[in-house]
Amino acid sequence: MKIVVADLGALKTEETAAALACLPPKRRAEILGLASEQKRAQRIVAEATLRLEIIKTLCVPNENILFARSPSGKPCLKDFPSFCFNVSHSGDCAVCAFDRFPVGVDAETVRPVPFQRLAARCFSEAERAEMTGKKDPNSAFLRLWTVKESVIKQRGATLASELVRLNTAGSVTLGGAPYPCRLSSWGFDLSPHPRVCAADAPCSYLLSVCRAAECEGPTPEPLLIPASKILKEWRALCHSKGAGV
């Protein structure tokens, strides 16, 4: 398994513009239709991170990368069922998780949220108790939110359909029945002082990953990489093999 956190903090507009040119026309149009420059940059970097890993791991040229959707609607890589991935973005980060089995990832910027109102609508009684028992219930809410969303994304379900049915306090249950999976959470900061820390430590971002129960080995710590470095390496591979898009 591999988790990559791309740091967009020092990214320049001309770098994202050059990377955008390496994407297929349909994907370029989708990204250009997004409302803000930050969202466009997040999507460009996330896709570049994903495509770079595909090229390096599977030796598939950029122009031959084909995405599809599973029966539940979750994005997947066509013709490579054992290459599983999931993407998240928030603030100045884009996160990609890669595994042999279905995986879900969610990242959130630590910021004030109406956690009591949201928890009353979206959390189980056990999750609300866990949140309110913490010294910083706002951050505790965000951590639990990333956990819940990572599980839902790992399943390939929609947030609205399973948010209330899912409990992640203690053992994970869905509609009261056990849901076997493996959960990991971290906090992290980006430039100028990048670091990964425990999820309950003061930090700027929170991240959770949900892996299939059958996965073996420990879940690796996220890798914090400047987005500029990712884009440069990906573009070099595209041009060396021919972008063809």
C-alpha positions as CSV (number, residue, x, y, z in Angstrom):
1,M,0.0,0.0,0.0
2,K,1.0,3.6,-0.6
3,I,-0.4,7.0,0.5
4,V,0.8,10.1,-1.2
5,V,0.0,13.6,0.1
6,A,0.8,16.2,-2.6
7,D,1.6,19.7,-1.1
8,L,0.2,22.4,-3.4
9,G,1.5,25.2,-1.2
10,A,4.3,26.5,-3.5
11,L,2.7,25.4,-6.8
12,K,2.7,28.0,-9.6
13,T,-0.1,28.6,-12.1
14,E,2.2,27.8,-15.1
15,E,3.0,24.4,-13.6
16,T,-0.7,23.4,-13.4
17,A,-1.3,24.8,-16.9
18,A,1.5,22.7,-18.3
19,A,0.3,19.6,-16.5
20,L,-3.3,20.2,-17.7
21,A,-2.1,19.9,-21.3
22,C,-1.1,16.3,-20.6
23,L,-4.6,15.2,-19.7
24,P,-7.2,14.0,-22.2
25,P,-9.5,16.7,-23.7
26,K,-12.6,15.6,-21.8
27,R,-10.8,15.6,-18.4
28,R,-9.3,19.0,-19.2
29,A,-12.8,20.4,-20.0
30,E,-14.1,19.0,-16.7
31,I,-11.3,20.6,-14.7
32,L,-11.6,24.0,-16.5
33,G,-15.3,24.0,-15.6
34,L,-14.6,24.1,-11.9
35,A,-15.3,27.3,-10.1
36,S,-12.0,28.2,-8.4
37,E,-8.4,28.0,-9.2
38,Q,-7.7,26.1,-6.0
39,K,-10.2,23.3,-7.0
40,R,-8.7,23.1,-10.5
41,A,-5.2,22.8,-9.0
42,Q,-6.4,20.1,-6.6
43,R,-7.8,18.0,-9.4
44,I,-4.9,18.4,-11.7
45,V,-2.4,17.4,-9.0
46,A,-4.5,14.5,-7.8
47,E,-4.8,13.1,-11.3
48,A,-1.1,13.6,-12.0
49,T,-0.3,11.8,-8.8
50,L,-2.6,8.9,-9.7
51,R,-1.3,8.7,-13.3
52,L,2.3,8.9,-12.2
53,E,1.8,5.9,-9.9
54,I,0.0,3.9,-12.7
55,I,2.9,4.6,-15.1
56,K,5.6,3.6,-12.6
57,T,3.8,0.6,-11.2
58,L,2.1,-0.9,-14.2
59,C,4.3,0.5,-17.0
60,V,1.1,1.8,-18.8
61,P,1.9,4.9,-20.9
62,N,-0.1,8.0,-20.0
63,E,-2.0,7.9,-23.3
64,N,-3.2,4.3,-22.6
65,I,-4.5,4.9,-19.1
66,L,-8.3,4.2,-19.2
67,F,-10.5,4.8,-16.2
68,A,-13.9,3.1,-15.6
69,R,-16.5,2.8,-12.8
70,S,-17.3,-0.2,-10.7
71,P,-20.9,-1.4,-10.5
72,S,-21.4,0.9,-7.4
73,G,-20.0,3.8,-9.4
74,K,-16.6,4.0,-7.8
75,P,-13.7,5.1,-10.1
76,C,-11.4,2.3,-11.0
77,L,-8.6,1.5,-13.6
78,K,-9.9,-0.5,-16.5
79,D,-8.3,-3.9,-17.1
80,F,-6.4,-3.8,-13.8
81,P,-8.8,-4.9,-11.0
82,S,-6.0,-5.4,-8.5
83,F,-4.8,-1.8,-8.8
84,C,-7.1,0.0,-6.4
85,F,-7.0,3.7,-5.6
86,N,-8.9,6.5,-4.0
87,V,-8.5,10.3,-4.0
88,S,-9.3,13.2,-1.7
89,H,-8.5,16.9,-1.7
90,S,-8.7,19.7,0.9
91,G,-7.1,23.1,1.1
92,D,-3.5,22.9,-0.2
93,C,-3.4,19.1,-0.4
94,A,-4.3,16.3,-2.8
95,V,-4.2,12.8,-1.4
96,C,-4.0,9.5,-3.3
97,A,-4.1,6.0,-1.7
98,F,-3.1,2.9,-3.6
99,D,-3.7,-0.7,-2.6
100,R,-4.4,-4.2,-3.9
101,F,-7.9,-4.2,-2.5
102,P,-10.6,-1.5,-2.4
103,V,-9.4,1.5,-0.4
104,G,-10.9,4.7,0.8
105,V,-9.2,7.9,1.9
106,D,-10.4,11.3,3.2
107,A,-8.5,14.4,4.1
108,E,-9.9,17.5,5.9
109,T,-8.5,20.9,6.7
110,V,-8.7,21.5,10.5
111,R,-11.0,24.5,10.8
112,P,-14.0,25.5,13.0
113,V,-17.2,23.7,12.0
114,P,-20.7,23.5,13.6
115,F,-19.7,20.1,14.9
116,Q,-22.6,19.7,17.4
117,R,-25.3,20.3,14.8
118,L,-23.5,18.1,12.3
119,A,-22.9,15.3,14.8
120,A,-26.5,15.3,15.8
121,R,-27.5,14.7,12.2
122,C,-24.7,12.4,11.0
123,F,-23.1,10.6,14.0
124,S,-24.1,7.6,16.0
125,E,-24.6,7.9,19.8
126,A,-21.3,6.2,20.4
127,E,-19.5,8.6,17.9
128,R,-21.0,11.6,19.6
129,A,-19.9,10.4,23.0
130,E,-16.4,9.8,21.7
131,M,-16.3,13.3,20.2
132,T,-17.6,15.2,23.2
133,G,-15.2,13.3,25.5
134,K,-12.2,14.9,23.8
135,K,-10.3,18.0,24.9
136,D,-10.9,19.5,21.4
137,P,-14.3,18.2,20.2
138,N,-14.1,20.2,16.9
139,S,-10.9,18.4,15.8
140,A,-12.4,15.1,17.2
141,F,-15.4,15.6,15.0
142,L,-13.2,16.2,11.9
143,R,-11.2,13.1,12.6
144,L,-14.3,10.9,13.0
145,W,-15.7,12.5,9.8
146,T,-12.6,11.5,7.9
147,V,-12.9,8.0,9.3
148,K,-16.5,7.7,8.3
149,E,-16.0,9.1,4.8
150,S,-13.0,6.8,4.2
151,V,-15.1,3.7,5.1
152,I,-17.9,4.9,2.8
153,K,-15.5,5.6,0.0
154,Q,-13.8,2.2,0.5
155,R,-17.2,0.6,0.0
156,G,-17.9,2.6,-3.1
157,A,-21.2,3.9,-1.6
158,T,-22.6,7.4,-1.5
159,L,-22.2,9.5,1.6
160,A,-25.9,10.2,2.0
161,S,-26.9,6.6,1.8
162,E,-24.7,5.3,4.6
163,L,-23.5,8.2,6.8
164,V,-26.1,7.7,9.6
165,R,-26.0,3.8,9.3
166,L,-22.3,3.7,9.8
167,N,-20.7,3.7,13.3
168,T,-16.9,3.9,13.7
169,A,-16.6,4.3,17.4
170,G,-15.0,1.1,18.7
171,S,-15.7,-1.7,16.3
172,V,-17.0,-0.6,12.9
173,T,-20.7,-1.4,12.2
174,L,-23.0,-0.7,9.3
175,G,-26.7,-0.8,10.0
176,G,-25.8,-2.6,13.3
177,A,-23.9,-5.4,11.6
178,P,-20.0,-5.7,11.8
179,Y,-18.2,-4.3,8.9
180,P,-14.7,-5.8,8.6
181,C,-12.0,-3.3,7.6
182,R,-8.8,-1.7,8.8
183,L,-8.7,2.0,9.8
184,S,-5.7,4.3,10.2
185,S,-5.7,8.1,10.9
186,W,-3.0,10.8,11.0
187,G,-2.6,14.5,11.4
188,F,-0.2,16.4,9.1
189,D,1.2,19.8,8.3
190,L,2.5,21.0,5.0
191,S,5.2,23.5,4.0
192,P,7.2,25.2,5.3
193,H,7.5,22.6,8.0
194,P,6.0,19.3,6.6
195,R,5.4,16.6,9.2
196,V,3.1,13.6,9.9
197,C,1.8,13.2,13.4
198,A,-0.8,11.4,15.5
199,A,-4.4,12.2,14.7
200,D,-5.0,13.7,18.1
201,A,-1.9,16.0,17.9
202,P,-2.3,19.7,17.0
203,C,-2.1,19.9,13.2
204,S,-3.4,21.6,10.1
205,Y,-4.9,18.6,8.3
206,L,-6.4,15.2,9.3
207,L,-6.4,12.1,7.1
208,S,-8.0,8.7,7.4
209,V,-7.6,5.6,5.3
210,C,-9.9,2.5,5.2
211,R,-8.4,-0.7,3.9
212,A,-10.0,-4.1,3.2
213,A,-9.9,-6.5,6.1
214,E,-7.9,-9.0,4.0
215,C,-5.0,-6.6,3.5
216,E,-1.7,-7.8,5.0
217,G,1.1,-5.8,6.6
218,P,1.0,-2.5,8.5
219,T,-0.5,0.6,6.9
220,P,2.4,2.8,5.8
221,E,2.6,6.4,7.0
222,P,1.6,9.0,4.3
223,L,4.4,10.4,2.1
224,L,4.4,14.3,1.9
225,I,5.7,15.3,-1.5
226,P,5.7,18.8,-3.1
227,A,3.2,19.0,-5.9
228,S,5.8,20.6,-8.2
229,K,8.0,17.5,-7.9
230,I,5.1,15.2,-8.8
231,L,4.0,17.3,-11.8
232,K,7.6,17.6,-13.1
233,E,8.2,13.8,-12.9
234,W,4.8,13.0,-14.5
235,R,5.2,15.5,-17.3
236,A,8.7,14.1,-18.0
237,L,7.3,10.6,-18.3
238,C,4.5,11.8,-20.5
239,H,6.8,13.5,-22.9
240,S,9.3,10.6,-23.0
241,K,6.6,8.2,-23.9
242,G,4.5,10.6,-25.9
243,A,1.4,12.2,-24.3
244,G,-0.9,11.0,-27.0
245,V,-3.9,12.8,-25.5
